[in-house]
């Protein structure tokens, strides 16, 4: 029971790390046609995330791998239920990665325009679809006692699911604008700062609406009402979001980025804590839900995986922290990789 609970929260932590890291470059991609006024602006934006974006997606692979290894039944039902949405995310991420490499291979306006469009679509689509998917998980997926999905892609596009998509997009765009502030200078830096300030109130309203909607649409607050101390997670997340605006007012991009990173982690754990012990709740009947207790691998598998995680995840974190430190300076034209 303890191992299953540990892995449940490790599963949530890995998703939080993915959203925190890859979230800012998805946000940069979403801002790409807005802030990228010139070709140099666009190259600066690409290079602001260029050395980091593929490393960030390691956490997506890790989160997916943990779902497969620790909770194989959840993995099977999730990929059958959310197959279309997950495949759209996968294709969008592939298109985005290819676009970074191909954009400057041919010096022709049409060629560049096509790949610029792919960067935008390949960034905005995953941001929205991840939000739609997780909001529906919070709400409950219509799966029966056999784990069969009783719906289609449009079933997921309900008002609460779409609200989750909008919230995720705004979180990532805010996070991305903060990163551009850190790594750019001149006119692009100033426009990114103004954009970040303008996004913040919209994000705050969307977050409040999502929290209120979650009270009426989902059972997420049951765990919080049972253990009121858990409301600290929500309070810390709100404080982090408020801090983003304070640091933007001070024009401190580093602190604003760290505050938005903490906001994303807190928002993810708001849902993870509310879900516990369910990983894939059923909206048809709660007894059909897949939880950390009825969908996990054997205790031996969980023990072996835990040892691997304890040994290697700190190494990955240390490497990624070093990478972020290495590429913390402003992007200069001589640094362009693409």
N, C-alpha and C positions, 0 to 999 in steps of 0.2 A: 504493500500500500504506500509506504514512504517513497520507494523508488519510483513508483508511478507518478506520485505527486511532484517529485523532484524533476522528472522528465517533462511533466506538463509545463512547469515554469521555465525549464530550459528551452522548450519548444517556443514558448512565448518570448523569451529573451532573444532567441535567434531571429525571430520575425521583427522584433523591435530594432535589433542591430541592423537588419537589412533595410528597414524603412528609414532609419536614421542616416545610413551611409548612402545607399543608392537614391534615397529620396531627394537629396540636393541636386544630383545630376539629372534626375528626371525633371525636377523643377527648372533647372537651367534650360533643358531642352524645350520645356513648355514656354519659356520666356524667349526662346531663340528668335522667332520672327518679330517679337515686340522690341527687344533691346538691341538686336543685331541690325543696326542701321547701315553699317558699312561692312565690307568684307573683312576688314581688320577687326571690327567688333565681334563678328561671328567666329573668326579664328581665335580671338582671345577667349570667348566663351567656351569653345570646344577644348582649348588647351587648359582652361581652368579646371576642367574635369578629366582631361585626356589621360593623365598618368594614373587616375584613381578609379574610373568608372568600372573597369572590368574586375578590379580587386573588390570593389563594393559588392558586385554580384556574386562573389563567393559565398556571402551570407545567405543569398537566396538558395543556392545549391545546398548549403548546409542545412537550412531550415527544411527544404524538401527532403533531403537525405534523412534527417532526424524523424520526420513524419513517417517516412517509409520504414525505417529500422525500428523505431520505438513504438509506433502506432500504425502497424501495417493495414489494419482494417479501415482506419480513418483515411489513410492514403488511397486505398482502393475505392472507397465510397466517394471521397472528395473528387478524385479524377474522373469518376464516372458521372457524378452529379454536376460538377462545375467544368466539365470537359471543354465546352465551347469557349467559355470565358478564359480558362487557363491556356488554351491553345492560342487564343487571340493575344494574350499577354506574351506568350513565348515568341510568336511570330513578330510582334511589335519590338521586343527586345533584340531579336536577331536583326531586323531591319535597321534598328538604331545603330547597333554595333558595326554593321556593314557600311552604313552611311558615313561614320567617322573616318573609315579607311578609304572609301571611294571618292569622297567629295572633291578632293583636290587632285585627283589622278588625271583629270582632263580639264583643261582651261577653256571651258565653253559655258556660256550663261545658262543654257537649257540643262546641261549636265549638272551644274552646281545647284540650280533651282530644284531639280528633282530630288537630289540628296538632302538639301536643306529641308524640303517638305517631309522627307522620310524621317529626319531627325526630330522634327516637331511631332509628327504622328506617333513615332516610336517612343516618344517620351510621355505625351499626354494620355495615350491609350492605356498603358500599364498603370499610371497613377490613378486614373478613374476606375479601371477594372479591379484593381486591388481593393479600393475602397468599397466598391459594390459587393465584391465577394465577401469581405470581412463583415460588412454591415449585415449581409444576409445570414452569415454564420451567427452573429449576435442575435439576430431576430429569430433564427431557426430555419432550417432547410426542410422542405417537404419530402422526407425520406420515410419509407414504410418499414415494416418489421424485417424485411429482407435486405434493407439498405438500398432499395431502388428509388431513384429520384422520380417524384411525381410532378414533373413540370418541364419547363424548357428555358431557354435563355431569357425570354421576356418575363418569365416568372420572377427572375432576379432583378428585373428593372422596375421594381416597385418604388414608391416614394421614399421609403427609408433607405433602401439600397442605393438609390440615386443620390440621396443626401450624404451617404457615406462616401460615394465617389467624389462629390464636390468637396467634402471636407478633406479627404486625402489629397486631392489636387491642390487645394489652397495651402495645406501644410507643406507640401513639397515645393510649391512655387515660392512660398515665404522662405523656406530653407535654402532654395537655390539662389534667390536674390541676395540673401545674406552672404552666400559663398562668393558670388560675383563681386560684392563690395570688398571682400577680403583680397581677391586676386586680381582686381582690375584697377585702373587709374584713369584720371581725366574724365572726359564726358561720359564714358560708359559707366564708370564708378558712380558718378552723380546721378545718372538715370536709374541705375540699379538701386541706389539709396532711396530715391523718390518712389520707385516702384515698391520697394519693401515697406515703406511707410504707408503707401496707399493700400497695399494688400492686407496689412495687419487688421484694420477694423472689419473688413469683410470676413477674414478668417475668424475673428473673435465672434462675430454674429453667427457664423456657420457652426462654430464649436458650441455656442450656447444652445442653438436650435437642436443640434445633434444630441446634446446631453438631456435636454427636455424631452425630445422625441424618444430617446432610449428608455426613459421612465415609463412611457405609455406603450411602447411597441415591443420592448424586450424584457426579459427577466434579469437583466444584468445587475440591477440594484439589490437583488435579494441577498447576495453575499455581503454587500456593504451594510445593509440594514441588520443583518445577523451579527456582524462584527464592525461596529461603527468606526473603529480605529482605521479601517481600510479607506475611509474618506480622506485620509491624509494623502493618498495617491492622487486623488482628484484635486485637492488643494495645492499640492506641489506642482501639478501640471498647469493649473490656472496661474500660479505664481510665475512659472517659467514663461508662459505666454505673455503675461503682463511685462515681464522683464525684457522681452524682445523689443517692445515699443520703447522702453526706457533706454536701452542700449543703442537703438537706432537714433533716438533723439541725441544721444551723446556721440553719434557717428562712430561707434565702436563695433566694427564688423565682426571681430572675433567673438566678443561676448554675445552679440546678437545671434551668431550662428550656434554657439554652444547652448544658448537659451532655447532656440528653436529645436535643436537636437534633443534636449531634455523634454520639450513639449511633445515631440513625436514619440519618444520612449514612454512617457507618461500616458499619452493617449492610447498607445498599444496595450499597456498594462491595465488601463481602465477596462478594456474589453476582456483581456485574458483573466483578470481577477474575477470579473463578473461572470465569465463562462464557467469557471472551475466548478465541478470536475469535468464538465462536458467540453469536448473538442469539436464535436459536430452535432449540435442539438437538433432534434426533429421537431418541426412545427405541427406535425400530424398527431403525434403522441409522445410525451416526454420519455416513455419507456422504450421508445425506439432510438433514443439518442445514443451516440457513441461517446464514451467518456474515457478518461485516463485509466479507469479501472476495468472496463469491459472490452477495451480495444487495444491493449498494450501487448508488447512482446513478452517473452518469458522473463522471469527475474534474472536468470543468468545472462541473457542478452542485454538487459538493462544495466547490469553490473559491469559487464565488459565495456559497453559503450560509455559508461560514466567514467571509467578509468581513462579511456581514450580522450574524452572531452577534457578531463582535468589536466592531462599531459599536453595536449596540442592546442586547445583553444587559446590559452594564454600566449602561446608562441605566435599564433595568427594575429591576436590583438596587438602584441608588441610590434610585430612587423608592420601592421597597418598604421599604428600610431607613429612609428618612425617615418613611414611613407608620407603621411599627412604633414609631419614636421618638415620633411625634405622639400615638399612642394607648397609651402605656406606663403612664399613671397609673391609679389606682383608678377603677372605674366608680361613678359617683354616680347617684342617682335622676333628677336633672335631665338626665343624659346619655342617658337611655333613648331609643332611636331607634324602638322598635317598641311 
